[in-house]
Amino acid sequence: MKTVGVVAEFNPFHNGHEYFLREAKRLANADYLICAMSPDFVQRGEMAVISEKRRAKAALLAGADVVVAMPLHFSTAAAEIFAEGGINTLLSTRAVDSLCFGVENVDYEGEGVMILRRAAELLCNETDSFKECLKEKLKDGATYPAAVSMAVAKELGEKYADAFSTPNSALGCFYFKALIKASSKVLNEVYAVKRSTEPQMKSATQIREDIGNSKEYVPEYASDLSNALTLKDFDEMLEAKLIEEFFSREDFVKELIKYQDMGEELARRIYREKNGRMDFSTLLPILKTRNVTYAHVSRALLHVLLGIKESEVEAFRRSFYEKGGYPYLRVLGFKKSAASVMKKMNEESRSEIIMNLSECENSSFFKTDMYGKLLYDRVYARKYSEKPEYEFAGPVIL
C-alpha cells in the first residue's frame, strides 16, 4: 500500500485541482491520497469562500481518499508556518510515503525539484553570509520572501532564486524545509505537478474574483459556488473584538502584539484608528503599505478575531516534535475504499483521531478550531438563513 500526501486549500475546488490530484497519484504511483486541507479560514488571512465540508467532498470525488483538516493555527499562518503545519499534519497520520505539490509555470519535474530542496537545505543551515545578506535586504525595505529569494540567489547562484519566484514554488521550498526538520523518509520521494494551461483551467484567485461566472472552470460536482462568504461578513465581529481589547486592556498595544503576525508597528497603527471604524473593510486599505502586504495585515487581524496568539502557535509547533505528531487530527472525510488507510492511522498515529467537533473539548488548541468552525457557520447561517454546518455531525463518507 502506497500513499501520497498533498497540502491544499481548494478555495474553491476547480478543474486544476482535479488535474493535480490525478497527477499526484500518477507521479507517486500511489494507491491512496491523503489531503491536509485548510478548514474554514485560509492562508491569505481570509475565510474560505466555500465551507470545509463542501470542499472536502469535492476533493474525495476528485480522487482524494482521506481529507484531514490543518489546524487553524497553521492554515491562517504565513507561508513557512503554513507549509510546516501542512507537512506535519500529513506526517502525523503515519500513513504517508510521498509528497506532491503544485507549482506555477516553472518546470520542477525530475532534476528541477532539487533546486527547491537545495534552497531548503540552506534555510535549515543558514551561513553567516546568507544571514548578513538577508539582514541587509530586509533593512533596505524588501519583503521577507523577496529578501530570502535574493539571499538564496547570492549564496547558491541565480537559478536558485526560482525557488521563491512564485507563491507555490516558495511553498514547495518550505515543504522541503519541514521534511528536513522532521527527518522524514518522505524527503526522498517528493514530486511537483506543473500547473496546466488548458483553456478550461483558471486559478482559484481568478475564480474567487469572478465567482458568479466561473462554473465552466470547476467540475460539475463542485459547481455550486453560491452562498460564498467574504471578509466583510465578519466586519462587526472584528470591530467588537478590537473594542473589547481596547477597553479591557491597560496597554492596548502591548496586548495586541501577542497575536500572531501582529508586530508593534502594526499594533500602534491600529491604535491610531481607535476613533474610527475598526473592521476589515476599513482597516485593510489603511494599514497595507509597500512593505506590509495585504495578506500580512489580513492575517494579523484574523488572528485577533480568532484569538490566535504567537505563544500558542509556537507551543503547537513544538508539540509535533515533542510527541511525534500533533495532539489531534480532525478527519473531514474519507472513502469507504480507504479503510486500510484509516486503519493504519488509527493504529499507528500518535495523534487523537477526531471525527467531529465534540470529541476533543479538553485540548486548548482544538478549542480554537472549534471556535473558528462555529464562528464561520454562525455567520453563514445568519447570512443565508440555512442550518449551520457544524450541526451535521461527523465527516463526509463516500
N, C-alpha and C positions, 0 to 999 in steps of 0.2 A: 504494500500500500504506500503510495507516494502522494504527498500533499504539498501544494504550493500556497504560499500566503501572499496577500496583497493588502495594501493600506489605501483607503479611498474615502471620499465624501459623497460621491454620486449626487451632487447638488445642482440640478436634479439628474436622475439617471437618463442617459441618452445613448444614441447609436454607437458613439465612440466607446462608451463603457462596455457595451455588449461585445464589440470587437476586441477590446482589451482583455476581457475575461476569457474569451475563446483563445486568444493568442497566448495568454499566460499559461493556460493548461497545456497548450501545444508545445511551447518552448521548454517548459519544465517536464514534459512527458508525465504529467500528473494525473492521478486518478481522481483526486479531490482538490477543491479550492476553498480555503478559509479566508474570509474578508474581515479585517479590522476596520469598521466603518464609523465615521463621526456620527454622534447622535443628533439631537435637535439643534445644537449650536456648533458653528464651524470655525475654521482656522482664520478667516478674514475678520473675525470679531462680529459675526452676524448670525442670525438664526437660519437654519436650512429652510429653503422655500417649500420643501415637501417633507412631511414628517418622517421620522426614522423608520417606522413600521412599513410605510409605503415604499420607501427606498430599499429596505431590506428585502421585501417581497420581490421587487423588480430585479434585484441582484440574484436572488435564488432562481427566478425564472430565466435569467440570462446565462446561468451556468455556475454560479457560486453554490457551494454545498452547505457551508455554515457561515453565518454572519454574527460577529460579536461586536459589541459597542466599545469604542475607545472611551475611556473615562473623560468627562468634561474638562478636567484639569489639563488634559493634553490636546483634546480636539479643538480647543479655543486658543491654543498657545502659538507662539511664533514658530517659524519653520523648524528649527533644530529640535525644540522640545516636542513639537507635533510629531516629527519623524521618529524620535526616540520612543514616544508614547505608543505610536502605531506599531513599531517593531516589537517592543516589549509586550504589547498586548498579544501579538501573534506568538511570541516565544513563550508566553505564559500558558498557552494552550498545551504545550509539549507535544504538538501534533504536526508541526510544520517542518518540512525538509528543505524547502527552497523559497526564494522570494522573487517576485516580479513586480516591476513598477513601470509606469508610462512616462515617456518624455516627449517634448515638443519636436520640432523639425530638426533634431540633431541625431546623427547616426551613432548610437551607442551599442549596437549589436556586436557580438563577438568581442574582439580585442578592445573596441572602443569603451566598453563598460569599465575597463581597468583604469581609465582616466579618472573616473569618479572614485574608484577605490583608492588610488594613489593619493588623490587630494584629501580623502577622508583620513588616510594614514597620517598625513601631515597635520591635520586638525587634531588628531589624537596625541601627537607627539610634536608640539609646536617648537620650532627652533627659535633661537634668540632673534635672528634676522627677520623671521616671519612676524614675531610679536612686535618688533620695532616698526616694521612696515605697516602692520595693521593699526598700530597706535597713531602713526603719522597720518594715515588716510582718514581715520576717524576724526582726528584733530582738524583736518582740512575740510571737514563737513560732509564726508561721504557717508551714505547709509551703511549699516553693518554688512548686509550682503555684498554691496559694491566694494567695500573695504576688504572683505575677506577674499573676494574674487581677484582683486589687484595684488593682494599679498601672496596668494597662492601662485598666481602667474609669475610674479617676480622670483619666487623661490623655486618653482618647478619648470617654468617655461610657459610661453604664451598659450600653447594648446590647452593647458590646464585651466585657463580662465573659462573655458567652455563648461567646466563643472558648475559654474554659477551663472551661466549665460541666460538661463530660463528658469522659471519657478520650479518646474518638475525635475530638471536636472539637478538643481540645488537640493531638492528633497532627496533625490537619489543619492547624492553625496552624503547627506545626513543619515540616510538609511544605512549606508555602509559604516558610517561612524558608530552608529548604535550597535550594529552587529559586532564590530571590533571591540567595543567597550564591553559587550556581553560575552565575548569569547565564544560566539555561536558557530556551530558547524555549518549553519545556513550561509555563512560568509562565502563559502566556496561554491555555492550554486545560486547565483543571482542573475536575473535576466531583465532586459529592458525592451519594452514594446514602443516602437516609434508611432507617433500619432498618425492616423490615417488622414489622407487629404481628399477622400472621396466626397462628391458633391452633397451626399446626404448626411455628412458629418458637420457638426457645429460644436464649439466648445461650450462647457457649462456656463461660462461667463456670458457668451453671446446669447445663449438661450434664456438666461435669467433677465437679460436686458430687454428681451422681446418675448417674454414668456407666453403671451397670449397668441402669438403667431408662430409657434415653434413645433407643432405636433409632428411635422414631417421629419424632424430630427431626433425623435425619440421612438423607441419600439412601441407597438400597439399596446402591449401590456403595461406600459408606463406612461401612456399618453394623456392621462388625466393630470393636467398641470394647473387645474383650478384651485381656488382657495389657498393661495400662497400667502405667507407671512413676510413682513418686512420689518426693518428696524423701527420704523415709525409706529408700528403697532405696540412697541414697548416703551415709547417715549414717556408716558406718565409714570410708569414703574421706575424707570431710571431716575427721573426727577425726584420722585418720592424718596428713593434710596439716598440720593445725594443730599437732599434736605435733612433727612434723618441723620446722616453723618455730620452735617454742618452744625446742627443744633444739639446733638448728643455728645459731641467730642470737644474737649477743651482745646485741642490743637488739630484743626481740620486737616491741614496739610500733612502733619506727622502721621495721622491715622490713614489718610488716603494713600500714601506711598507704600503702605503694607500690601496693597493689592497688586497682583501680578501685572507686570508691564507698565506700572504707574510710577514713573520717576518723579523726582522732586519738582523739576521744572514744569512738567505737565500738570502736576497736582496744584502748583501755585497759579498756573493759568486758569485752571478750573475754578479755583477760589476767587479769582478776579471777576468771574462771571456770576457770582452768587446772587446778584441783584436782578439778573435776567432769567430767561428760560434755561433750565439745566437738563435738557433732554438730548437724545441722539441727533434729532433733526437740526437743532440749534448749535450744539457744541462741535459736531464733526467738522463743518466748514471753517469754524473759528480756530480750532485747535490744530488742524492739519497745517504743516509747514513743509518747506523743501526737504528738511532732514528728518521730520517726524511724519511718517506716512499716514494716510487714511486708515489703513489696516491696523497700524500700531495704536492709533488713538481709539479706534473702534474696539479693539481687543481690550484695552485698558478699561474703557467704560463698561464693556460687557462683563469683565471680571468684577467690577464694583457691583453690578446688578446681580450677578450670580454668587457673590460673596467668596470669590476665589482669591486667596492671598498667596503671596510668594512663598511664605514659610510652609504652607500646606502643599504647594506644588513640589517643593524640594523634598519634603518628607515622603510624598507619594513616589517620587522618582527613586529615592533611596530604598523604599520598600521592596522594589523588584530585585535589587542586588543583595539585599539582606536575606530575602526569603526564597529567591529563585523564581519569583513570579509575583504579580500584583495580588493584593488581598482577595480580589474577586474578578470574575469575568461575567459580564452580562450578555447572555445569548439573545439576539434579536430574532433569529430564525434559523432553521435548518431543514434539510430534506430527509425524509424517512430513509432514503437510499444511502444516507451518510451515517447510518447507525454505528458503523465501525469507528468513524472519526469521533463521534460523540462519546463512544465507549472509551476510547483512548484518552480523551480529555478528562473524563470523569475519573479514570483510574490513575492517570499519571500527572495531571496538572496539580501544582501546589496551591492553586487559586480556588476559592469557593466558586462553584458554577451556579450562577443566578439565572433563574428563568422568568422572574417577574419582580416588580418593584418592592414587594413586601417581604422579601426573603433575607435581606441583609441590613436591617434597620440599625444595627449596632455599630456599623462602620461609619466613621466620620467622613471618610472620602466618599462613600456611597451616598450619604445624605445629600451631597452636592449634586450628584447625578439625579437623585430623586427630586430634589428641588427644581432643577432645570427642566425635567420632564413635566412636572406638574405645572410649572410656570408657562411653558410652551403650550401645553394642552388647554390650560385655562384661557389664555389669550385667543387661541384658535377657536375654542368653543364659544367665547363671547362674540368674536367677530363674525362667525359663520353659523351660529346657533345650531351647532352639532354636538353630539355627545363626546366628551373628552376621550382621547385615545387610550389614556392610561387605565381606563375602566375596563378595557378588554384585556384581561389578564393573560400572561403567557406569550411566548414567541410565535412567530409565523412558522407553521409546519406545512411543508408541501410533500 
